[in-house]
Amino acid sequence: MTMTILRFANLLLLILFPVAWFAPLMRAGLLPLFGLSEISVISGLQSLWATDVFLALLVTVFALFAPYLKTLGLALVHFDLLSKRLLPVLSYMGKLAMADIFLLALYVVVIKGIGIGKVEIAWGLYLFTACILGSLMISFLTARHSPTPLAPGPQR
């Protein structure tokens, strides 16, 4: 029963992640980098690609590829198409995605703290954070309720 719920929740994340990428993370005024009133993961990446390719590549990996590949990997584990021994790697990918949430929070604090402009948190930031945290929880519970050991034991 628990694995069925985890499978369903993980498949739901495959739908929710792309929604979170296009949802507004924040509304901002007078930001020189974006020049937008609403900033989403995708619109932020578009602006970054025009100004700083290296940073845009890092954010693309952390915000898009890491969480989505982790979710796909968990789906493959849930349906026995991928070895459960890869769960630690998938868990690490989720931690990389959590770093992106930290950077967004730091960005909001810095902008509000130095008073460059006005920043309001939008619903997309909560959705994106919930997706990342949900993915971490699903990964943890999958490893915990795994019917087989994750690492081979000593041979006798």
Sequence and secondary structure as in RCSB ss.txt:
>XXXX:A:sequence
MTMTILRFANLLLLILFPVAWFAPLMRAGLLPLFGLSEISVISGLQSLWATDVFLALLVTVFALFAPYLKTLGLA
LVHFDLLSKRLLPVLSYMGKLAMADIFLLALYVVVIKGIGIGKVEIAWGLYLFTACILGSLMISFLTARHSPTPL
APGPQR
>XXXX:A:secstr
 HHHHHHHHHHHHHHHHHHHHHSEEEEESS TTT  SEEEHHHHHHHHHHH HHHHHHHHIIIIIHHHHHHHHHH
HHHTTSS GGGHHHHHHHHHHHHHHHHHHHHHHHHHHHHTSS EEE HHHHHHHHHHHHHHHHHHHHHHT SS S
S     
